[in-house]
Amino acid sequence: AGHEAVLSCPNTSKVSLLLVTWKRSCSSCCQLSYRRDQDETSSSNCSERITWKYSPVSDPALRIYPVNLRDEGNYTCETANSEGNFHFFSSLTVIVPPTVTLTPDKSRVAVCQASAGKPPADISWIPASNQSSEEEFHHPNGTVTRVSYFGWANSSFPSVTCLVTHPATNQTLVMDLRC
């Protein structure tokens, strides 16, 4: 999320394209097309975030910037030339890095939270402990918050480390437990 996505639409022959159309698999979604014979580009239901990466004549790649969660889905590029009609399918999955925090609470528990990630982040602790527990909260936009609790009331360790692993980012947070 927040970055650029480019979906390619390969021209598999040396013959010039006559028509290129990008569609998404929903009725009210963006449709972008180009007709070479009339040198005409048209779009319907497209925001300014969705456009051609370059010129549809030279490279009919689709550019989405910045990507958001609503852009996730299946896209089809349809091309036509003198050799026939061709369909190329792309699936866009949007990854959202979580916001990570590590805080102590009043009952001597370290709380590591990975907020609003997609997919959910994995949380682990150093040192490993059988006194940790985890909760998960699913948000309407498809993101997930994971919260892990590490009890250190009877711990002799001077610090605890929270490791958050996610496809978009990995983070390590350390908390001093001597306080």
Residue pairs with C-beta under 8 A, 6 or more apart in sequence:
1 66
1 67
1 68
1 69
1 94
1 95
1 96
1 97
1 118
2 66
2 67
2 68
3 65
3 66
3 67
4 63
4 64
4 65
4 66
4 67
5 63
5 64
5 65
5 67
5 71
5 92
6 53
6 61
6 62
6 63
6 64
7 22
7 61
7 62
7 64
7 75
7 77
7 90
7 92
8 61
8 88
8 90
9 20
9 22
9 60
9 61
9 62
9 77
9 79
9 88
10 88
11 17
11 60
11 79
11 81
12 86
13 81
13 83
15 81
15 82
15 83
16 36
16 81
17 36
17 56
17 57
17 60
17 79
17 80
17 81
18 35
18 36
18 37
18 80
18 81
18 82
19 33
19 34
19 35
19 36
19 78
19 79
19 80
20 33
20 34
20 56
20 60
20 77
20 78
20 79
20 80
21 31
21 32
21 33
21 34
21 77
21 78
21 79
22 30
22 31
22 32
22 33
22 60
22 62
22 75
22 76
22 77
22 78
23 29
23 31
23 75
23 76
23 78
24 30
24 31
24 73
24 74
24 75
24 76
25 73
25 74
25 75
25 76
26 73
28 45
29 45
29 73
30 43
30 44
30 45
30 46
30 47
30 50
31 43
31 44
31 45
31 46
32 41
32 42
32 43
32 46
32 50
32 51
32 52
32 62
33 41
33 42
33 43
34 40
34 41
34 42
34 52
34 56
34 57
34 60
35 42
36 57
41 52
41 56
43 50
49 64
49 65
49 66
50 62
50 63
50 64
50 71
51 62
51 63
52 60
52 61
52 62
52 63
53 59
53 61
53 62
53 63
54 61
60 77
60 79
62 75
62 77
64 71
64 92
67 92
67 94
68 94
69 94
69 96
69 118
69 141
69 142
69 143
71 92
71 94
72 92
72 93
72 94
72 142
73 91
73 92
74 89
74 90
74 91
74 92
75 89
75 90
75 91
75 92
76 87
76 88
76 89
76 90
77 87
77 88
77 90
78 85
78 86
78 87
79 85
79 86
79 88
80 86
94 118
95 118
95 119
95 167
95 168
96 116
96 117
96 118
96 143
96 168
97 117
97 166
97 168
97 169
98 114
98 115
98 116
98 117
98 121
98 143
98 145
98 146
98 164
98 166
98 169
99 114
99 115
99 116
100 112
100 113
100 114
100 115
100 121
100 162
100 164
100 171
100 173
101 111
101 112
101 113
101 115
101 173
102 110
102 111
102 112
102 113
102 162
102 173
102 174
102 175
103 110
103 111
103 113
103 175
104 110
104 111
104 175
104 179
105 111
107 153
108 151
108 152
108 153
109 149
109 150
109 151
109 152
109 153
110 125
110 149
110 150
110 152
110 160
110 162
110 175
110 177
111 147
111 148
111 149
111 150
112 123
112 125
112 147
112 148
112 149
112 150
112 162
112 164
112 173
113 145
113 146
113 147
113 148
114 120
114 121
114 123
114 145
114 146
114 147
114 164
114 166
115 145
116 139
116 143
116 144
116 145
117 143
117 144
117 145
117 146
117 166
117 168
118 142
118 143
118 144
119 144
119 166
119 167
120 136
120 144
120 146
121 146
121 164
121 165
121 166
122 146
122 164
122 165
122 166
123 134
123 146
123 148
123 162
123 163
123 164
123 165
124 162
124 163
124 165
125 132
125 148
125 150
125 160
125 161
125 162
125 163
126 160
126 161
126 163
127 157
127 160
129 150
129 151
131 150
131 151
131 152
132 148
132 149
132 150
132 151
133 148
133 149
134 146
134 147
134 148
134 149
135 146
135 147
135 149
136 144
136 145
136 146
136 147
137 144
137 145
137 146
137 147
138 144
139 145
148 162
150 160
150 162
152 160
152 177
155 177
157 177
158 176
158 177
158 178
159 174
159 175
159 176
159 177
159 178
160 174
160 175
160 177
161 172
161 173
161 174
161 175
162 172
162 173
162 174
162 175
163 170
163 171
163 172
164 170
164 171
164 172
164 173
